[in-house]
Amino acid sequence: MDRIDRKILLALQSDASISIAELSSRVGLSQTPCWKRIQKLEAQGVITRRVALVDSAKVGLGLTVFVSIETKDHSKEWIERFAESISAMPEVVDVYRMAGDVDYMLKVVVADMESYDAFYKRLIESTPLKNVTSRFAMERIKSTTELPIAIR
């Protein structure tokens, strides 16, 4: 990946709806080579999707919860069952397997405390868990999907 590819990625992360004409002007290419680079980045899996970002509060999803999970079972079967059940829960927007005293960290977005309680009950019924700790976000200070890609 060269400097122009990195410029393309930075621009698309900021606004994926930008026209090819505008993008090619920003990165210093003509339109056809610029479009071919985008297609190559998609084929290589560098660009995985182009999406619209939605304000959760404006669509009635005003509560963000970070859920720490500890498990006693680290078997392949447990992990597969856990991954399958979590993947089927649309409230879970991010899942990470962690190092340290917590095994998994989930980011959950719901409408309110009642909705979270319903989610929590489904979560603890889905897979045997040792400990579940919920932390409720009070204010979002920064949120971005843009990766800090260095242009060399």
mmCIF file of the C-alpha atoms, coordinates in Angstrom:
data_MODEL
# 
_entry.id   MODEL 
# 
loop_
_atom_site.group_PDB 
_atom_site.id 
_atom_site.type_symbol 
_atom_site.label_atom_id 
_atom_site.label_alt_id 
_atom_site.label_comp_id 
_atom_site.label_asym_id 
_atom_site.label_entity_id 
_atom_site.label_seq_id 
_atom_site.pdbx_PDB_ins_code 
_atom_site.Cartn_x 
_atom_site.Cartn_y 
_atom_site.Cartn_z 
_atom_site.occupancy 
_atom_site.B_iso_or_equiv 
_atom_site.pdbx_formal_charge 
_atom_site.auth_seq_id 
_atom_site.auth_comp_id 
_atom_site.auth_asym_id 
_atom_site.auth_atom_id 
_atom_site.pdbx_PDB_model_num 
ATOM 1   C CA . MET A 1 1   ? 0.000   0.000   0.000   1.00 0.00 ? 1   MET A CA 1 
ATOM 2   C CA . ASP A 1 2   ? 1.492   3.302   -1.045  1.00 0.00 ? 2   ASP A CA 1 
ATOM 3   C CA . ARG A 1 3   ? 0.960   6.950   -0.106  1.00 0.00 ? 3   ARG A CA 1 
ATOM 4   C CA . ILE A 1 4   ? -1.932  7.436   -2.558  1.00 0.00 ? 4   ILE A CA 1 
ATOM 5   C CA . ASP A 1 5   ? -3.765  4.358   -1.233  1.00 0.00 ? 5   ASP A CA 1 
ATOM 6   C CA . ARG A 1 6   ? -3.418  5.779   2.273   1.00 0.00 ? 6   ARG A CA 1 
ATOM 7   C CA . LYS A 1 7   ? -4.779  9.165   1.137   1.00 0.00 ? 7   LYS A CA 1 
ATOM 8   C CA . ILE A 1 8   ? -7.746  7.379   -0.468  1.00 0.00 ? 8   ILE A CA 1 
ATOM 9   C CA . LEU A 1 9   ? -8.428  5.485   2.757   1.00 0.00 ? 9   LEU A CA 1 
ATOM 10  C CA . LEU A 1 10  ? -8.246  8.627   4.884   1.00 0.00 ? 10  LEU A CA 1 
ATOM 11  C CA . ALA A 1 11  ? -10.672 10.452  2.594   1.00 0.00 ? 11  ALA A CA 1 
ATOM 12  C CA . LEU A 1 12  ? -13.137 7.552   2.398   1.00 0.00 ? 12  LEU A CA 1 
ATOM 13  C CA . GLN A 1 13  ? -13.096 7.061   6.168   1.00 0.00 ? 13  GLN A CA 1 
ATOM 14  C CA . SER A 1 14  ? -14.132 10.669  6.551   1.00 0.00 ? 14  SER A CA 1 
ATOM 15  C CA . ASP A 1 15  ? -16.855 10.529  3.864   1.00 0.00 ? 15  ASP A CA 1 
ATOM 16  C CA . ALA A 1 16  ? -17.499 7.364   1.837   1.00 0.00 ? 16  ALA A CA 1 
ATOM 17  C CA . SER A 1 17  ? -20.117 9.186   -0.253  1.00 0.00 ? 17  SER A CA 1 
ATOM 18  C CA . ILE A 1 18  ? -17.519 11.473  -1.823  1.00 0.00 ? 18  ILE A CA 1 
ATOM 19  C CA . SER A 1 19  ? -17.628 11.435  -5.622  1.00 0.00 ? 19  SER A CA 1 
ATOM 20  C CA . ILE A 1 20  ? -14.822 9.766   -7.540  1.00 0.00 ? 20  ILE A CA 1 
ATOM 21  C CA . ALA A 1 21  ? -14.134 13.123  -9.198  1.00 0.00 ? 21  ALA A CA 1 
ATOM 22  C CA . GLU A 1 22  ? -13.629 14.853  -5.834  1.00 0.00 ? 22  GLU A CA 1 
ATOM 23  C CA . LEU A 1 23  ? -11.650 11.951  -4.379  1.00 0.00 ? 23  LEU A CA 1 
ATOM 24  C CA . SER A 1 24  ? -9.330  11.693  -7.363  1.00 0.00 ? 24  SER A CA 1 
ATOM 25  C CA . SER A 1 25  ? -8.717  15.451  -7.189  1.00 0.00 ? 25  SER A CA 1 
ATOM 26  C CA . ARG A 1 26  ? -7.845  15.224  -3.481  1.00 0.00 ? 26  ARG A CA 1 
ATOM 27  C CA . VAL A 1 27  ? -5.359  12.377  -3.945  1.00 0.00 ? 27  VAL A CA 1 
ATOM 28  C CA . GLY A 1 28  ? -3.821  13.609  -7.194  1.00 0.00 ? 28  GLY A CA 1 
ATOM 29  C CA . LEU A 1 29  ? -5.029  10.924  -9.622  1.00 0.00 ? 29  LEU A CA 1 
ATOM 30  C CA . SER A 1 30  ? -7.360  10.832  -12.569 1.00 0.00 ? 30  SER A CA 1 
ATOM 31  C CA . GLN A 1 31  ? -10.730 9.172   -11.979 1.00 0.00 ? 31  GLN A CA 1 
ATOM 32  C CA . THR A 1 32  ? -10.119 5.761   -13.583 1.00 0.00 ? 32  THR A CA 1 
ATOM 33  C CA . PRO A 1 33  ? -6.897  4.941   -11.693 1.00 0.00 ? 33  PRO A CA 1 
ATOM 34  C CA . CYS A 1 34  ? -8.500  6.194   -8.487  1.00 0.00 ? 34  CYS A CA 1 
ATOM 35  C CA . TRP A 1 35  ? -11.533 3.941   -8.983  1.00 0.00 ? 35  TRP A CA 1 
ATOM 36  C CA . LYS A 1 36  ? -9.261  0.972   -9.789  1.00 0.00 ? 36  LYS A CA 1 
ATOM 37  C CA . ARG A 1 37  ? -7.336  1.553   -6.550  1.00 0.00 ? 37  ARG A CA 1 
ATOM 38  C CA . ILE A 1 38  ? -10.587 1.552   -4.568  1.00 0.00 ? 38  ILE A CA 1 
ATOM 39  C CA . GLN A 1 39  ? -11.632 -1.701  -6.221  1.00 0.00 ? 39  GLN A CA 1 
ATOM 40  C CA . LYS A 1 40  ? -8.225  -3.220  -5.434  1.00 0.00 ? 40  LYS A CA 1 
ATOM 41  C CA . LEU A 1 41  ? -8.456  -2.118  -1.784  1.00 0.00 ? 41  LEU A CA 1 
ATOM 42  C CA . GLU A 1 42  ? -11.892 -3.747  -1.598  1.00 0.00 ? 42  GLU A CA 1 
ATOM 43  C CA . ALA A 1 43  ? -10.669 -6.951  -3.256  1.00 0.00 ? 43  ALA A CA 1 
ATOM 44  C CA . GLN A 1 44  ? -7.755  -7.130  -0.806  1.00 0.00 ? 44  GLN A CA 1 
ATOM 45  C CA . GLY A 1 45  ? -10.137 -6.741  2.145   1.00 0.00 ? 45  GLY A CA 1 
ATOM 46  C CA . VAL A 1 46  ? -8.601  -3.427  3.241   1.00 0.00 ? 46  VAL A CA 1 
ATOM 47  C CA . ILE A 1 47  ? -11.954 -1.715  2.634   1.00 0.00 ? 47  ILE A CA 1 
ATOM 48  C CA . THR A 1 48  ? -14.459 -4.106  4.173   1.00 0.00 ? 48  THR A CA 1 
ATOM 49  C CA . ARG A 1 49  ? -17.696 -2.111  3.808   1.00 0.00 ? 49  ARG A CA 1 
ATOM 50  C CA . ARG A 1 50  ? -19.094 1.322   3.061   1.00 0.00 ? 50  ARG A CA 1 
ATOM 51  C CA . VAL A 1 51  ? -21.851 2.253   5.490   1.00 0.00 ? 51  VAL A CA 1 
ATOM 52  C CA . ALA A 1 52  ? -23.929 5.115   6.828   1.00 0.00 ? 52  ALA A CA 1 
ATOM 53  C CA . LEU A 1 53  ? -23.210 6.053   10.435  1.00 0.00 ? 53  LEU A CA 1 
ATOM 54  C CA . VAL A 1 54  ? -26.372 6.635   12.447  1.00 0.00 ? 54  VAL A CA 1 
ATOM 55  C CA . ASP A 1 55  ? -26.794 8.738   15.600  1.00 0.00 ? 55  ASP A CA 1 
ATOM 56  C CA . SER A 1 56  ? -28.015 6.157   18.125  1.00 0.00 ? 56  SER A CA 1 
ATOM 57  C CA . ALA A 1 57  ? -29.878 8.685   20.302  1.00 0.00 ? 57  ALA A CA 1 
ATOM 58  C CA . LYS A 1 58  ? -31.813 10.047  17.319  1.00 0.00 ? 58  LYS A CA 1 
ATOM 59  C CA . VAL A 1 59  ? -33.156 6.568   16.526  1.00 0.00 ? 59  VAL A CA 1 
ATOM 60  C CA . GLY A 1 60  ? -34.221 5.890   20.103  1.00 0.00 ? 60  GLY A CA 1 
ATOM 61  C CA . LEU A 1 61  ? -31.141 3.976   21.280  1.00 0.00 ? 61  LEU A CA 1 
ATOM 62  C CA . GLY A 1 62  ? -29.985 6.310   24.022  1.00 0.00 ? 62  GLY A CA 1 
ATOM 63  C CA . LEU A 1 63  ? -28.270 3.872   26.408  1.00 0.00 ? 63  LEU A CA 1 
ATOM 64  C CA . THR A 1 64  ? -24.769 2.496   25.787  1.00 0.00 ? 64  THR A CA 1 
ATOM 65  C CA . VAL A 1 65  ? -23.516 -0.231  28.095  1.00 0.00 ? 65  VAL A CA 1 
ATOM 66  C CA . PHE A 1 66  ? -20.059 -1.775  28.299  1.00 0.00 ? 66  PHE A CA 1 
ATOM 67  C CA . VAL A 1 67  ? -20.378 -5.349  29.509  1.00 0.00 ? 67  VAL A CA 1 
ATOM 68  C CA . SER A 1 68  ? -17.411 -7.244  30.956  1.00 0.00 ? 68  SER A CA 1 
ATOM 69  C CA . ILE A 1 69  ? -17.725 -11.023 30.921  1.00 0.00 ? 69  ILE A CA 1 
ATOM 70  C CA . GLU A 1 70  ? -15.710 -13.623 32.773  1.00 0.00 ? 70  GLU A CA 1 
ATOM 71  C CA . THR A 1 71  ? -16.106 -17.326 32.060  1.00 0.00 ? 71  THR A CA 1 
ATOM 72  C CA . LYS A 1 72  ? -14.922 -20.523 33.745  1.00 0.00 ? 72  LYS A CA 1 
ATOM 73  C CA . ASP A 1 73  ? -15.023 -22.444 30.470  1.00 0.00 ? 73  ASP A CA 1 
ATOM 74  C CA . HIS A 1 74  ? -12.496 -21.722 27.719  1.00 0.00 ? 74  HIS A CA 1 
ATOM 75  C CA . SER A 1 75  ? -13.245 -24.760 25.595  1.00 0.00 ? 75  SER A CA 1 
ATOM 76  C CA . LYS A 1 76  ? -13.655 -24.530 21.849  1.00 0.00 ? 76  LYS A CA 1 
ATOM 77  C CA . GLU A 1 77  ? -17.291 -25.600 22.185  1.00 0.00 ? 77  GLU A CA 1 
ATOM 78  C CA . TRP A 1 78  ? -18.062 -22.872 24.739  1.00 0.00 ? 78  TRP A CA 1 
ATOM 79  C CA . ILE A 1 79  ? -16.362 -20.198 22.635  1.00 0.00 ? 79  ILE A CA 1 
ATOM 80  C CA . GLU A 1 80  ? -18.305 -21.251 19.521  1.00 0.00 ? 80  GLU A CA 1 
ATOM 81  C CA . ARG A 1 81  ? -21.612 -21.265 21.428  1.00 0.00 ? 81  ARG A CA 1 
ATOM 82  C CA . PHE A 1 82  ? -20.861 -17.877 22.983  1.00 0.00 ? 82  PHE A CA 1 
ATOM 83  C CA . ALA A 1 83  ? -19.851 -16.347 19.629  1.00 0.00 ? 83  ALA A CA 1 
ATOM 84  C CA . GLU A 1 84  ? -22.993 -17.711 17.975  1.00 0.00 ? 84  GLU A CA 1 
ATOM 85  C CA . SER A 1 85  ? -25.331 -16.419 20.680  1.00 0.00 ? 85  SER A CA 1 
ATOM 86  C CA . ILE A 1 86  ? -23.684 -12.980 20.868  1.00 0.00 ? 86  ILE A CA 1 
ATOM 87  C CA . SER A 1 87  ? -23.702 -12.636 17.079  1.00 0.00 ? 87  SER A CA 1 
ATOM 88  C CA . ALA A 1 88  ? -27.473 -13.189 17.087  1.00 0.00 ? 88  ALA A CA 1 
ATOM 89  C CA . MET A 1 89  ? -28.061 -10.277 19.491  1.00 0.00 ? 89  MET A CA 1 
ATOM 90  C CA . PRO A 1 90  ? -28.446 -7.051  17.477  1.00 0.00 ? 90  PRO A CA 1 
ATOM 91  C CA . GLU A 1 91  ? -27.937 -4.896  20.578  1.00 0.00 ? 91  GLU A CA 1 
ATOM 92  C CA . VAL A 1 92  ? -24.278 -6.001  20.673  1.00 0.00 ? 92  VAL A CA 1 
ATOM 93  C CA . VAL A 1 93  ? -22.368 -3.685  18.338  1.00 0.00 ? 93  VAL A CA 1 
ATOM 94  C CA . ASP A 1 94  ? -18.806 -4.644  19.353  1.00 0.00 ? 94  ASP A CA 1 
ATOM 95  C CA . VAL A 1 95  ? -17.289 -7.740  20.978  1.00 0.00 ? 95  VAL A CA 1 
ATOM 96  C CA . TYR A 1 96  ? -13.665 -8.198  21.979  1.00 0.00 ? 96  TYR A CA 1 
ATOM 97  C CA . ARG A 1 97  ? -11.837 -11.164 23.508  1.00 0.00 ? 97  ARG A CA 1 
ATOM 98  C CA . MET A 1 98  ? -9.598  -9.608  26.125  1.00 0.00 ? 98  MET A CA 1 
ATOM 99  C CA . ALA A 1 99  ? -6.332  -10.317 27.910  1.00 0.00 ? 99  ALA A CA 1 
ATOM 100 C CA . GLY A 1 100 ? -6.285  -9.846  31.670  1.00 0.00 ? 100 GLY A CA 1 
ATOM 101 C CA . ASP A 1 101 ? -8.946  -10.370 34.305  1.00 0.00 ? 101 ASP A CA 1 
ATOM 102 C CA . VAL A 1 102 ? -11.882 -9.966  31.899  1.00 0.00 ? 102 VAL A CA 1 
ATOM 103 C CA . ASP A 1 103 ? -12.430 -12.517 29.132  1.00 0.00 ? 103 ASP A CA 1 
ATOM 104 C CA . TYR A 1 104 ? -14.795 -10.566 26.853  1.00 0.00 ? 104 TYR A CA 1 
ATOM 105 C CA . MET A 1 105 ? -15.884 -6.945  26.499  1.00 0.00 ? 105 MET A CA 1 
ATOM 106 C CA . LEU A 1 106 ? -19.146 -6.065  24.772  1.00 0.00 ? 106 LEU A CA 1 
ATOM 107 C CA . LYS A 1 107 ? -20.507 -2.728  23.666  1.00 0.00 ? 107 LYS A CA 1 
ATOM 108 C CA . VAL A 1 108 ? -24.291 -2.852  23.825  1.00 0.00 ? 108 VAL A CA 1 
ATOM 109 C CA . VAL A 1 109 ? -26.673 -0.174  22.539  1.00 0.00 ? 109 VAL A CA 1 
ATOM 110 C CA . VAL A 1 110 ? -30.310 -0.187  23.697  1.00 0.00 ? 110 VAL A CA 1 
ATOM 111 C CA . ALA A 1 111 ? -33.203 2.206   24.162  1.00 0.00 ? 111 ALA A CA 1 
ATOM 112 C CA . ASP A 1 112 ? -33.335 2.290   27.953  1.00 0.00 ? 112 ASP A CA 1 
ATOM 113 C CA . MET A 1 113 ? -32.761 0.376   31.203  1.00 0.00 ? 113 MET A CA 1 
ATOM 114 C CA . GLU A 1 114 ? -35.797 -1.851  30.620  1.00 0.00 ? 114 GLU A CA 1 
ATOM 115 C CA . SER A 1 115 ? -34.403 -2.847  27.218  1.00 0.00 ? 115 SER A CA 1 
ATOM 116 C CA . TYR A 1 116 ? -31.013 -3.527  28.762  1.00 0.00 ? 116 TYR A CA 1 
ATOM 117 C CA . ASP A 1 117 ? -32.586 -5.709  31.435  1.00 0.00 ? 117 ASP A CA 1 
ATOM 118 C CA . ALA A 1 118 ? -34.292 -7.797  28.736  1.00 0.00 ? 118 ALA A CA 1 
ATOM 119 C CA . PHE A 1 119 ? -30.974 -8.080  26.875  1.00 0.00 ? 119 PHE A CA 1 
ATOM 120 C CA . TYR A 1 120 ? -29.140 -9.023  30.099  1.00 0.00 ? 120 TYR A CA 1 
ATOM 121 C CA . LYS A 1 121 ? -31.600 -11.829 30.821  1.00 0.00 ? 121 LYS A CA 1 
ATOM 122 C CA . ARG A 1 122 ? -31.137 -13.239 27.299  1.00 0.00 ? 122 ARG A CA 1 
ATOM 123 C CA . LEU A 1 123 ? -27.360 -12.950 27.663  1.00 0.00 ? 123 LEU A CA 1 
ATOM 124 C CA . ILE A 1 124 ? -27.107 -14.871 30.933  1.00 0.00 ? 124 ILE A CA 1 
ATOM 125 C CA . GLU A 1 125 ? -29.487 -17.563 29.648  1.00 0.00 ? 125 GLU A CA 1 
ATOM 126 C CA . SER A 1 126 ? -27.565 -18.044 26.386  1.00 0.00 ? 126 SER A CA 1 
ATOM 127 C CA . THR A 1 127 ? -24.266 -19.396 27.696  1.00 0.00 ? 127 THR A CA 1 
ATOM 128 C CA . PRO A 1 128 ? -22.879 -20.307 31.133  1.00 0.00 ? 128 PRO A CA 1 
ATOM 129 C CA . LEU A 1 129 ? -20.966 -17.287 32.480  1.00 0.00 ? 129 LEU A CA 1 
ATOM 130 C CA . LYS A 1 130 ? -18.905 -16.791 35.659  1.00 0.00 ? 130 LYS A CA 1 
ATOM 131 C CA . ASN A 1 131 ? -19.398 -13.036 36.050  1.00 0.00 ? 131 ASN A CA 1 
ATOM 132 C CA . VAL A 1 132 ? -21.094 -10.218 34.131  1.00 0.00 ? 132 VAL A CA 1 
ATOM 133 C CA . THR A 1 133 ? -20.389 -6.576  34.981  1.00 0.00 ? 133 THR A CA 1 
ATOM 134 C CA . SER A 1 134 ? -22.270 -3.720  33.328  1.00 0.00 ? 134 SER A CA 1 
ATOM 135 C CA . ARG A 1 135 ? -20.962 -0.192  33.035  1.00 0.00 ? 135 ARG A CA 1 
ATOM 136 C CA . PHE A 1 136 ? -23.332 2.491   31.791  1.00 0.00 ? 136 PHE A CA 1 
ATOM 137 C CA . ALA A 1 137 ? -22.031 5.328   29.639  1.00 0.00 ? 137 ALA A CA 1 
ATOM 138 C CA . MET A 1 138 ? -23.122 8.721   30.893  1.00 0.00 ? 138 MET A CA 1 
ATOM 139 C CA . GLU A 1 139 ? -21.651 10.835  28.096  1.00 0.00 ? 139 GLU A CA 1 
ATOM 140 C CA . ARG A 1 140 ? -19.904 10.136  24.800  1.00 0.00 ? 140 ARG A CA 1 
ATOM 141 C CA . ILE A 1 141 ? -16.878 12.381  24.593  1.00 0.00 ? 141 ILE A CA 1 
ATOM 142 C CA . LYS A 1 142 ? -15.343 11.020  21.405  1.00 0.00 ? 142 LYS A CA 1 
ATOM 143 C CA . SER A 1 143 ? -16.554 8.503   18.863  1.00 0.00 ? 143 SER A CA 1 
ATOM 144 C CA . THR A 1 144 ? -14.969 7.818   15.520  1.00 0.00 ? 144 THR A CA 1 
ATOM 145 C CA . THR A 1 145 ? -14.617 5.033   13.020  1.00 0.00 ? 145 THR A CA 1 
ATOM 146 C CA . GLU A 1 146 ? -11.616 6.688   11.365  1.00 0.00 ? 146 GLU A CA 1 
ATOM 147 C CA . LEU A 1 147 ? -8.339  4.851   11.827  1.00 0.00 ? 147 LEU A CA 1 
ATOM 148 C CA . PRO A 1 148 ? -5.215  7.014   12.220  1.00 0.00 ? 148 PRO A CA 1 
ATOM 149 C CA . ILE A 1 149 ? -3.568  5.906   8.972   1.00 0.00 ? 149 ILE A CA 1 
ATOM 150 C CA . ALA A 1 150 ? -0.131  7.460   8.544   1.00 0.00 ? 150 ALA A CA 1 
ATOM 151 C CA . ILE A 1 151 ? 0.676   8.894   5.130   1.00 0.00 ? 151 ILE A CA 1 
ATOM 152 C CA . ARG A 1 152 ? 4.301   8.126   4.491   1.00 0.00 ? 152 ARG A CA 1 
# 
